[in-house]
Amino acid sequence: MDLTPNVYDPACPTRLVLDRIADKWTTLLLTLLAKGPRRFNELRRMIGGISQKMLSQTLKSLERDGLVAREVLPTMPVSVTYSITPLGLTLATEIQGLTTWAQRHIGAVLAAQSRFDAR
């Protein structure tokens, strides 16, 4: 049995990783956390449109995957800080290129959509 990862094989576990990193909330969270640790509510304020439930689910998934670390601080009330792990930082570096591309080329994409829809 060949154990070499192959993203084109539907049974390959790399598909699970691709599902995670293709998610917009993952992309936004990792690029923010690459800039430094953040508290939960700070992340929620910074990422427009994310619900508390989705933020919580995404952070838990990223923590499970070893991309984000969660630290509970013994304050009153208890506060939680999220930071990127070294593994997460390697991914955030790659993702940053995608977010830069999206911001740089959104005008061309919108123009193409407009032309397509006009047909």
N, C-alpha and C positions, 0 to 999 in steps of 0.2 A: 504494500500500500504506500502510495506517494504522499508524504506529509509536507511537501513544499507548498507554501501558500499560493493560491491562485484565485484572484478576485473574480475571475470569469466562471468559476465553478460555483454553482448555487449552494453547495454544501460547505463551502469554505467559510470559516469563522471570520475571515477578513470582511465579509459582507456586513457583519454586525458593526464593525468599526466604521465602515463607509456610511452606513445608515446614521450613525451617531454624528460623524463630522459633516455630513451633508445637511444637517439640521441648522436652520438659521439661528436658533437660540444658542446652540453650542458654539457656533462661529462667533456670535457677539459676546458671549460670556468669556470665551478663551482669549479673545483679543483684548477685552477690558482687564481681565485678571493678569495678563502678561505685563500690564503696566504697574501692577502692584495689588496687594491684598485689599479686599473690599468686604464690607458687611452686607448682609442680605438686603436690607432696605435701601442701601446705597445702590446696589446693583439694580434693584427694581425701579428706582428713580431714573437711573441712567439709560435703561433699555426701554424705550417707549413701546407700549403695546404688549409687554409681557405680563401675564397674570401671575399672582402670587403662587398659584398651584403649579403653573408651568415652570416658573423659576425654580421652585422647590424640586420638582421632578427632574429637571435638567441638571441641577447641581448634584442631586443624589446619583444620577447616572454617571456624571463625569467623575464623581468621587469613586464610585464602584469601578470605573475603568482606569483609575489611577492617574487621571489627568488634573484633578483638583483635590486639594486638601481642605478639610474642615477643622477649625479649631474653636473649641468652646472656651470662652474666657470667663473666669469666676468673678463676675461683677454682679451688681444688683441693679436692674435685672440682668440675668445671664445674657451675654452677647456672643454672637458667632461670627467668625471671620473666615472668609474663603480666600485661598491663594492657589496659584497655579503650581503644579509639581514640575520637576525637571522634564519628565516625559510630556506633560501638557505643554510646556514651553516649546519643545521641538515641534509639536503640532501647531501651536499658535503662530510660530514663525512662518510655517507653510501657509496657513490660513490668511495671514495678513496680506499676502499677495493677491488672494481672491477678493478680499474686501476692497483693496486698493483698485483692482481691476473693475469691480462693480461700480465704485464711485466715479472712476475715470470715464467709463463707457456707458453709463446709464442713459445719456442723451442719445447715443447711437442706437441703443436697444429700443428706447421709446419711439424713436423715429421709424425704425424697422417695423415695430408693432403697428404703428399708425398706418404705414404703407400697406401692410398685409391686411389690416382690417378694412381699409378703403377699397380693396378689390372685390 
